[in-house]
Amino acid sequence: MSEYFPTEIFKAYDIRGIVDKSLTVDMTYQIGQSIGTEAIVNDQTVVIIGRDGRLSGLKLSKVLADGIRSTGVDVVDIGVAPTPVVYFAAYHLGIPSCVAITGSHNPPDYNGFKMVIDGMTLSAERIQTIRQRIQDKSCILASSENLGTYSSREIIPEYLDTIVADVKPARQIKLVIDCGNGVAGSVAPELFERLGCDVTTLYGEVDGNFPNHHPDPSQIENLQDLIQAVKDQGAELGFAFDGDGDRLGVVTADGDVIWPDRQMILFARDVLERNPSAEIIYDVKCSRTLPKEIEAAGGKATMWRTGHSFIKGKLKETGAQLAGEMSGHIFFKERWYGFDDGSYAGARLIELLSKMDQSPSEVFNALPDTINTPELRIEMQEGEHYRFMDEMIENASFDDAQLSTMDGIRVDFEDGFGLIRPSNTTPILVLRFEADDTAALERIQSRFRALITDTRADVVPPF
């Protein structure tokens, strides 16, 4: 092994890096060995793997499989499939360990691994355990004499059949879906057609070059083609998916973007009708109207750290029936398995809206809304954003509000909130603000502006 070790690819939720630079074939093989070792430590004998549509996916999946098999652990390869389908395969086949090979919404030259061992999504310390084994050269537990087996297994038809058997729309909805040339194109068009929707598909061909726009529905510039197509087609609704299909974006016939915290109000009301008093989890980036609506519907609202692996861990710990993140990850435990799945969330939304007397636009327009900002970003050097965040937490003084430091700094006032937190995937600080009116928004932002500049005068707030 060379002296350079790419510590930076071992992130809080997954492993992710630039292919052939920080994420090499040799490193991928060693990651496979370490994952195989983690499986053995947890009495697992088989690992499912699947990959998104990135150009490097096939190469890395073969090498990863070889690394896992070198420890004596068997590999079942489901091929090209959205990350949620990899998770589905683990439940459906009764093999509770899996790896999704995906770069998610990163640029085309990235790839990475989302890992589940014995039903637990690896995050934080357990991902560092994967790294430490490789760095300490202690990841090999078996010689080449007892290689694990390799087999292929198609699973997408069973995934589609399972959803269609359970989700029952009451009427046809005219729908446009934008797959962004991500791997959702392998399941979403067929799923929504089988659910009875009148479907128009944009960019459904899986193409790891992402030639039309970046597959990230949390950024409004990536939704412009969908908004236009919904208007041109006279559709009732538009769905957008990220690169690996685990996140959902929603737009209405009016061209409005329905951000996930507002989607969650509808989902929460629906789930709570059948599960009174159920716990529902939301991340620190969500609107403060969401917990109010959850509680008004009789549920228990729990705020938690951003990150799909953290949310899944909290779901398992609490037994909550539903969870959602502002980035578009929606986790249904009720009637599903508790993992984030953009296509399934879209199916549940179609079912819910189809049973209402109003149009989807009317339903969404009736939801409580606020004055709020999109995600704002401060770019920093790798690791520096964590140090700066620690300094701000030390300096934070908000005696007139409710302060939470579970994930950065979130401050809830009577008339709004402000948030600043370090991204766990890229070296940036993410900020978001919400208020009842413009004056309150400006006041809250001024408090955060002072916190930033008082901590470091050379950091320029992006608002």
C-alpha positions as CSV (number, residue, x, y, z in Angstrom):
1,M,0.0,0.0,0.0
2,S,1.3,3.5,-0.8
3,E,1.9,6.0,1.9
4,Y,-1.1,8.0,0.9
5,F,-4.3,6.7,2.5
6,P,-7.6,8.3,1.4
7,T,-9.1,8.8,4.9
8,E,-11.5,11.4,3.4
9,I,-13.6,8.8,1.5
10,F,-14.8,7.2,4.8
11,K,-17.7,9.5,5.5
12,A,-20.4,9.6,8.2
13,Y,-23.1,7.8,6.1
14,D,-21.1,5.9,3.5
15,I,-17.8,5.5,1.6
16,R,-17.6,7.9,-1.3
17,G,-14.7,9.2,-3.5
18,I,-13.4,10.0,-7.0
19,V,-12.9,6.8,-9.0
20,D,-9.2,6.0,-9.8
21,K,-8.1,8.8,-7.6
22,S,-9.2,8.5,-4.0
23,L,-11.4,5.5,-4.7
24,T,-9.1,3.1,-6.6
25,V,-9.6,-0.5,-7.7
26,D,-7.0,-1.6,-5.0
27,M,-8.8,0.4,-2.3
28,T,-12.2,-1.1,-3.4
29,Y,-10.8,-4.6,-3.1
30,Q,-9.6,-3.9,0.4
31,I,-12.9,-2.3,1.3
32,G,-14.5,-5.6,0.1
33,Q,-12.2,-7.5,2.4
34,S,-13.1,-5.3,5.4
35,I,-16.8,-5.5,4.6
36,G,-16.5,-9.3,4.4
37,T,-14.7,-9.3,7.8
38,E,-17.4,-7.2,9.3
39,A,-20.0,-9.7,8.0
40,I,-18.1,-12.6,9.6
41,V,-17.7,-10.8,12.9
42,N,-21.5,-10.4,12.9
43,D,-22.2,-14.1,11.9
44,Q,-23.1,-13.2,8.4
45,T,-22.2,-15.6,5.5
46,V,-23.7,-13.8,2.5
47,V,-23.7,-10.2,1.2
48,I,-26.0,-8.8,-1.5
49,I,-24.5,-6.2,-3.9
50,G,-26.1,-4.0,-6.5
51,R,-25.0,-0.9,-8.4
52,D,-26.4,2.3,-9.8
53,G,-25.9,3.4,-13.4
54,R,-22.5,5.0,-13.1
55,L,-19.9,4.2,-15.7
56,S,-17.5,2.8,-13.1
57,G,-20.2,0.6,-11.4
58,L,-19.5,-2.6,-13.2
59,K,-15.7,-2.4,-12.6
60,L,-16.0,-1.6,-8.9
61,S,-18.8,-4.2,-8.3
62,K,-16.6,-7.0,-9.6
63,V,-13.6,-5.9,-7.5
64,L,-15.8,-5.4,-4.4
65,A,-17.3,-8.9,-4.9
66,D,-13.8,-10.4,-5.1
67,G,-12.7,-8.6,-1.9
68,I,-15.8,-9.8,0.0
69,R,-15.4,-13.4,-1.3
70,S,-11.7,-13.4,-0.3
71,T,-12.9,-13.6,3.3
72,G,-15.0,-16.7,2.6
73,V,-18.3,-14.7,2.4
74,D,-20.7,-15.5,-0.5
75,V,-21.9,-12.7,-2.8
76,V,-25.3,-12.4,-4.5
77,D,-25.2,-9.7,-7.2
78,I,-28.5,-8.2,-8.3
79,G,-26.8,-6.0,-11.0
80,V,-28.0,-2.6,-12.0
81,A,-30.7,-1.4,-9.5
82,P,-31.6,1.6,-7.4
83,T,-30.2,1.6,-3.9
84,P,-33.7,1.0,-2.4
85,V,-34.0,-2.2,-4.5
86,V,-30.7,-3.4,-2.9
87,Y,-32.3,-2.9,0.5
88,F,-35.5,-4.6,-0.6
89,A,-33.5,-7.6,-1.8
90,A,-32.0,-8.0,1.7
91,Y,-35.4,-8.2,3.2
92,H,-37.1,-10.2,0.4
93,L,-34.3,-12.8,0.2
94,G,-33.7,-13.0,4.0
95,I,-30.1,-11.9,3.6
96,P,-29.7,-9.0,6.0
97,S,-26.4,-7.7,4.7
98,C,-26.0,-5.7,1.5
99,V,-23.9,-3.1,-0.3
100,A,-25.2,-0.6,-2.7
101,I,-22.5,0.7,-5.1
102,T,-23.5,4.2,-5.7
103,G,-22.2,7.8,-6.0
104,S,-25.7,9.0,-5.1
105,H,-26.0,12.6,-6.4
106,N,-22.3,13.3,-6.7
107,P,-20.7,14.2,-10.1
108,P,-20.2,11.4,-12.6
109,D,-16.6,10.7,-11.7
110,Y,-17.6,9.7,-8.1
111,N,-18.7,6.4,-6.8
112,G,-19.0,4.8,-3.4
113,F,-20.7,2.2,-1.1
114,K,-23.8,2.3,1.2
115,M,-23.5,-0.7,3.6
116,V,-25.8,-2.7,5.7
117,I,-24.6,-5.6,8.0
118,D,-27.1,-7.8,9.8
119,G,-29.9,-5.3,9.2
120,M,-27.9,-2.3,10.6
121,T,-26.9,0.5,8.2
122,L,-23.2,1.3,8.8
123,S,-22.5,4.9,9.8
124,A,-20.0,6.9,11.8
125,E,-17.9,4.7,14.0
126,R,-18.7,1.5,12.1
127,I,-17.5,3.0,8.9
128,Q,-14.3,4.1,10.7
129,T,-14.0,0.4,11.7
130,I,-14.0,-0.5,8.0
131,R,-11.3,2.0,7.4
132,Q,-9.2,1.1,10.4
133,R,-9.0,-2.6,9.4
134,I,-7.6,-1.6,6.0
135,Q,-5.1,0.9,7.5
136,D,-4.0,-1.6,10.1
137,K,-3.7,-4.3,7.4
138,S,-5.9,-6.5,9.5
139,C,-8.8,-6.9,7.2
140,I,-8.1,-10.4,5.7
141,L,-9.7,-13.2,7.8
142,A,-9.6,-16.0,5.1
143,S,-7.1,-17.3,2.5
144,S,-7.9,-17.8,-1.1
145,E,-8.5,-21.5,-0.4
146,N,-11.9,-20.8,1.0
147,L,-13.4,-18.2,-1.4
148,G,-17.0,-17.3,-1.0
149,T,-19.3,-18.1,-3.9
150,Y,-20.6,-15.7,-6.5
151,S,-24.1,-15.8,-8.0
152,S,-26.4,-13.4,-9.9
153,R,-30.1,-12.8,-9.0
154,E,-32.7,-10.7,-10.7
155,I,-34.9,-8.9,-8.1
156,I,-36.6,-5.8,-9.8
157,P,-39.7,-7.8,-11.0
158,E,-40.4,-8.9,-7.4
159,Y,-39.8,-5.4,-6.1
160,L,-42.4,-4.0,-8.5
161,D,-44.8,-6.8,-7.9
162,T,-44.6,-6.2,-4.1
163,I,-45.4,-2.5,-4.4
164,V,-48.2,-3.0,-7.0
165,A,-49.8,-5.6,-4.8
166,D,-50.0,-3.2,-1.9
167,V,-50.5,0.3,-3.2
168,K,-53.9,0.9,-4.7
169,P,-54.7,4.3,-6.2
170,A,-58.4,5.2,-6.4
171,R,-58.1,6.9,-9.8
172,Q,-55.7,7.6,-12.6
173,I,-53.3,10.5,-12.1
174,K,-51.6,12.2,-15.0
175,L,-47.9,12.2,-14.0
176,V,-44.5,13.3,-15.4
177,I,-41.4,11.6,-13.9
178,D,-37.9,12.8,-14.4
179,C,-35.3,10.1,-13.7
180,G,-32.4,12.4,-14.5
181,N,-30.7,9.5,-16.4
182,G,-30.2,7.9,-12.9
183,V,-30.9,4.3,-12.1
184,A,-34.5,5.1,-11.1
185,G,-35.2,4.8,-14.8
186,S,-34.9,1.0,-14.4
187,V,-38.0,0.9,-12.2
188,A,-40.0,4.1,-11.9
189,P,-41.6,4.3,-15.4
190,E,-42.9,0.7,-15.2
191,L,-44.0,1.1,-11.6
192,F,-46.2,4.2,-12.1
193,E,-47.6,2.8,-15.3
194,R,-48.6,-0.4,-13.5
195,L,-50.2,1.7,-10.7
196,G,-52.5,3.1,-13.4
197,C,-50.9,6.5,-13.9
198,D,-50.8,8.3,-17.2
199,V,-47.0,8.6,-17.3
200,T,-44.7,10.8,-19.3
201,T,-41.0,10.0,-18.7
202,L,-38.1,12.4,-19.0
203,Y,-34.5,11.1,-19.2
204,G,-35.4,7.5,-18.3
205,E,-32.4,6.0,-20.0
206,V,-29.8,5.1,-17.4
207,D,-26.7,7.0,-18.4
208,G,-23.8,7.6,-16.0
209,N,-22.8,10.7,-17.9
210,F,-26.0,12.5,-16.7
211,P,-26.2,14.3,-20.1
212,N,-29.3,16.4,-19.4
213,H,-29.0,17.7,-15.8
214,H,-27.6,16.6,-12.5
215,P,-29.8,14.0,-10.7
216,D,-30.4,15.9,-7.5
217,P,-34.0,17.0,-6.9
218,S,-33.0,19.0,-3.8
219,Q,-31.6,21.7,-6.1
220,I,-34.3,23.7,-7.8
221,E,-32.2,24.2,-11.0
222,N,-32.5,20.5,-11.6
223,L,-36.3,20.6,-11.5
224,Q,-36.8,23.2,-14.3
225,D,-37.3,20.6,-17.1
226,L,-39.8,18.7,-15.0
227,I,-41.7,21.9,-14.1
228,Q,-42.0,22.8,-17.8
229,A,-43.0,19.3,-18.8
230,V,-45.7,19.1,-16.2
231,K,-47.2,22.4,-17.6
232,D,-46.7,21.3,-21.3
233,Q,-48.4,17.9,-20.7
234,G,-51.2,19.3,-18.5
235,A,-50.1,16.8,-15.8
236,E,-51.4,16.9,-12.2
237,L,-48.0,16.1,-10.7
238,G,-44.3,15.7,-11.4
239,F,-41.8,13.4,-9.6
240,A,-38.0,13.7,-9.8
241,F,-35.4,11.2,-8.5
242,D,-31.8,11.4,-7.5
243,G,-29.0,9.4,-9.1
244,D,-29.5,6.2,-7.0
245,G,-33.3,6.5,-6.6
246,D,-33.6,6.8,-2.9
247,R,-34.9,10.4,-2.9
248,L,-38.0,12.0,-4.3
249,G,-38.7,15.5,-5.5
250,V,-42.3,16.7,-6.1
251,V,-43.7,19.6,-8.3
252,T,-47.4,20.5,-8.9
253,A,-49.3,21.5,-11.9
254,D,-48.8,25.2,-10.9
255,G,-45.0,24.7,-11.1
256,D,-44.6,24.8,-7.3
257,V,-41.9,22.7,-5.6
258,I,-43.3,20.8,-2.7
259,W,-40.3,20.3,-0.5
260,P,-40.1,17.1,1.6
261,D,-41.0,18.6,4.9
262,R,-44.4,19.6,3.4
263,Q,-44.8,16.2,1.8
264,M,-44.2,14.8,5.2
265,I,-47.2,16.6,6.6
266,L,-49.5,14.6,4.2
267,F,-47.7,11.4,4.8
268,A,-47.8,11.8,8.6
269,R,-51.6,12.6,8.6
270,D,-52.2,9.5,6.5
271,V,-50.0,7.1,8.6
272,L,-51.5,8.5,11.9
273,E,-55.0,7.7,10.7
274,R,-54.2,4.0,10.9
275,N,-51.5,4.3,13.7
276,P,-52.8,6.6,16.4
277,S,-50.0,8.1,18.6
278,A,-47.3,6.7,16.4
279,E,-43.8,8.3,16.5
280,I,-42.6,10.1,13.4
281,I,-39.1,11.3,12.9
282,Y,-37.8,14.3,11.0
283,D,-34.4,15.8,10.5
284,V,-33.0,19.1,11.8
285,K,-33.4,20.8,8.4
286,C,-37.2,20.4,8.4
287,S,-39.8,23.2,9.0
288,R,-41.0,23.7,12.5
289,T,-44.6,23.4,11.1
290,L,-44.0,19.7,10.6
291,P,-43.8,18.7,14.3
292,K,-46.8,20.9,15.0
293,E,-48.8,19.1,12.3
294,I,-47.6,15.7,13.5
295,E,-48.7,16.5,17.1
296,A,-52.0,18.0,15.9
297,A,-52.7,14.7,14.1
298,G,-52.1,12.8,17.4
299,G,-48.5,11.7,16.7
300,K,-45.2,12.0,18.6
301,A,-42.7,14.2,16.7
302,T,-39.0,13.5,17.1
303,M,-36.2,15.6,15.6
304,W,-33.0,13.8,14.7
305,R,-29.7,14.1,13.0
306,T,-29.5,14.5,9.2
307,G,-28.3,11.4,7.3
308,H,-30.0,8.3,5.9
309,S,-28.0,6.0,8.2
310,F,-28.7,8.0,11.3
311,I,-32.4,8.2,10.6
312,K,-32.6,4.4,9.9
313,G,-30.9,3.7,13.1
314,K,-33.3,5.9,15.0
315,L,-36.3,4.2,13.3
316,K,-35.0,0.9,14.4
317,E,-34.4,2.1,17.9
318,T,-37.8,3.8,18.4
319,G,-40.2,1.7,16.3
320,A,-41.4,4.9,14.6
321,Q,-43.7,4.4,11.6
322,L,-42.4,7.1,9.3
323,A,-39.4,9.4,8.9
324,G,-38.3,12.0,6.5
325,E,-35.4,14.3,5.7
326,M,-35.4,17.7,4.0
327,S,-33.1,16.3,1.3
328,G,-35.9,14.0,0.0
329,H,-35.2,10.7,1.8
330,I,-38.6,9.4,3.0
331,F,-38.7,6.2,5.2
332,F,-41.9,4.3,5.5
333,K,-42.0,1.6,8.2
334,E,-45.8,1.3,8.0
335,R,-46.6,-1.2,5.1
336,W,-42.9,-1.1,4.1
337,Y,-39.4,-1.9,5.5
338,G,-38.2,1.4,7.0
339,F,-35.6,2.3,4.3
340,D,-35.6,5.4,2.1
341,D,-37.1,4.8,-1.3
342,G,-38.0,7.5,-3.8
343,S,-40.2,5.3,-6.0
344,Y,-42.1,3.8,-3.1
345,A,-42.7,7.3,-1.5
346,G,-44.0,8.5,-4.9
347,A,-46.3,5.5,-5.0
348,R,-47.7,6.2,-1.6
349,L,-48.2,9.9,-2.5
350,I,-50.1,8.8,-5.7
351,E,-52.3,6.5,-3.6
352,L,-53.0,9.2,-1.0
353,L,-53.8,12.0,-3.5
354,S,-56.0,9.8,-5.7
355,K,-58.4,9.3,-2.8
356,M,-58.9,13.0,-2.2
357,D,-61.7,15.1,-3.7
358,Q,-59.4,18.1,-4.4
359,S,-56.7,18.2,-7.1
360,P,-53.1,17.6,-6.0
361,S,-52.4,21.3,-6.3
362,E,-55.3,22.2,-4.1
363,V,-54.2,19.7,-1.5
364,F,-50.7,21.0,-1.4
365,N,-51.9,24.7,-1.4
366,A,-53.9,24.0,1.7
367,L,-50.9,22.9,3.7
368,P,-49.3,25.3,6.1
369,D,-46.3,27.2,4.6
370,T,-43.8,29.7,5.8
371,I,-41.3,32.2,4.5
372,N,-38.0,30.2,4.1
373,T,-34.7,30.1,2.4
374,P,-33.3,27.3,0.2
375,E,-30.2,25.5,1.5
376,L,-27.4,28.1,1.7
377,R,-23.8,26.9,1.6
378,I,-20.4,28.1,2.9
379,E,-17.6,26.2,1.2
380,M,-14.5,25.4,3.2
381,Q,-11.4,23.1,3.1
382,E,-11.8,19.4,3.9
383,G,-12.2,19.0,7.7
384,E,-12.2,22.8,8.3
385,H,-16.0,23.0,8.4
386,Y,-16.0,20.7,11.4
387,R,-13.5,22.8,13.3
388,F,-15.4,26.0,12.5
389,M,-18.7,24.4,13.6
390,D,-17.1,23.5,16.9
391,E,-16.0,27.1,17.4
392,M,-19.4,28.4,16.7
393,I,-21.1,26.0,19.1
394,E,-18.7,27.3,21.8
395,N,-19.7,30.9,20.9
396,A,-23.4,30.3,20.5
397,S,-25.6,32.3,22.9
398,F,-29.4,32.2,22.3
399,D,-31.0,32.6,25.7
400,D,-34.3,33.8,24.2
401,A,-34.8,30.7,22.1
402,Q,-34.5,26.9,22.1
403,L,-31.0,25.8,21.1
404,S,-30.2,22.3,19.8
405,T,-26.6,21.1,19.0
406,M,-27.4,17.5,18.1
407,D,-26.4,18.3,14.5
408,G,-24.7,21.7,14.2
409,I,-26.7,24.6,15.6
410,R,-30.5,24.8,15.3
411,V,-32.2,27.7,17.1
412,D,-36.0,27.8,17.3
413,F,-37.7,31.1,18.1
414,E,-41.4,31.8,18.6
415,D,-41.6,33.0,15.0
416,G,-39.0,31.0,13.1
417,F,-35.8,29.1,13.2
418,G,-32.2,29.2,11.9
419,L,-29.8,26.3,11.2
420,I,-26.2,25.9,10.5
421,R,-24.6,22.4,10.3
422,P,-21.6,20.7,8.8
423,S,-22.3,18.5,5.8
424,N,-21.1,14.9,6.3
425,T,-20.5,14.3,2.6
426,T,-18.7,17.4,1.4
427,P,-16.7,20.2,3.2
428,I,-19.4,22.7,3.4
429,L,-21.6,24.3,6.1
430,V,-25.3,24.2,5.3
431,L,-27.6,26.9,6.5
432,R,-31.4,27.3,6.4
433,F,-33.8,29.8,7.7
434,E,-37.6,30.0,8.2
435,A,-39.9,32.6,9.7
436,D,-43.5,33.7,9.9
437,D,-42.8,37.0,8.1
438,T,-39.9,38.8,6.4
439,A,-39.0,40.9,9.4
440,A,-38.6,37.8,11.6
441,L,-36.5,36.1,8.9
442,E,-34.2,39.1,8.7
443,R,-33.9,39.3,12.5
444,I,-33.0,35.6,12.7
445,Q,-30.5,35.8,9.9
446,S,-28.8,38.8,11.5
447,R,-28.3,36.7,14.7
448,F,-26.6,34.0,12.7
449,R,-24.6,36.5,10.7
450,A,-23.2,37.9,13.9
451,L,-22.4,34.4,15.2
452,I,-20.5,33.5,12.1
453,T,-18.5,36.8,11.8
454,D,-17.8,37.0,15.6
455,T,-16.4,33.5,15.4
456,R,-14.2,34.1,12.3
457,A,-14.2,37.5,10.7
458,D,-12.9,36.2,7.4
459,V,-15.9,33.9,6.8
460,V,-18.5,35.6,4.6
461,P,-22.1,34.6,5.4
462,P,-24.0,33.7,2.1
463,F,-27.0,35.8,3.1
